[in-house]
């Protein structure tokens, strides 16, 4: 039996594990940052389709290897001095991320269609364009605005909640040596909105970056470097630490931790 999530325990543990991950596997964070900077480094160069596809594959591989390195460090697993390697564990982690991502995309599509249908029924942009619906719901007065706005907020909350509940699948995959994905959903059953609340706390660096951009961040190449450093050196470890803390706290007995 899994136990309900306790944020009083998960948040401090997540912060501690994030620091541990960066300290034990700094090369993993550097690799993630480099994968994010590739588009900036190649922005003024013309490359063929084949080369572009190879670069995208390399970026994906670098990101997965970096995340695996951070997660393995957070779990306290034995790793090479730089905390990086490429073997079956990384392939399993990629499969876990792909399955969880596909699930979230499908849920987003269904919720988006429902939102567009409701928006069309209430007269916002004919329900044909989500961007039009979002803009109209924020500018047009009346009760219909509040209905659509409430549905938009509910959609975001559902997606964040589901994302938070599948986060432990990554550490579980590396800890057990098996691909874990949607099975992680039942581990936080009975925890209510606590997984999502913890996730929103851990997403503070991303919220800060978005706020900076909305408030008028300068258009310069060094800004991309700031984004890459914050996301790779702060945000990624925080998510890995929180996911690992959730896994250790909620995974049922019999699951290797």
PyMOL commands that set and color helices and strands:
alter all, ss='L'
color gray80, all
select helices_A, chain A and resi 7-24+26-41+49-75+88-122+125-127+130-139+143-166+168-176+182-188+194-202+204-214+221-250
alter helices_A, ss='H'
color red, helices_A
deselect
rebuild
show_as cartoon
